Amino acid sequence: MSDLPRLQVIHAIEFDEQLYRLIPDPELADEFIEAAKYVLAMNPESGMAVSPVGKTWYLPMAPVDGRRVSLFYTFDEEAVFLLAVLAHDD
């Protein structure tokens, strides 16, 4: 079994903008999502579907500044598309 990701990971422009607002240091921001990208490239169904009929999924992330963070994405047979990364208070 190969440890290489099977799907390409593509960032939406809005995703990168949200990520860098959440974590302004580009290196730290990239480190923050690196594991999630790997997991989703290997198995995009690792997250949870937003709704039973929708094609948008989310993956809970580590908290940032005490706020919960969720990564929203969709996927097909070739790629995972990172749509949004949002922080929210409880």
Secondary structure by P-SEA (a helix, b strand, c coil): ccccccbbbbbcaaaaaaaaaacccaaaaaaaaaaaaaaaaacccccccccccccbbbbbccccccbbbbbbbccccccccccccccccc
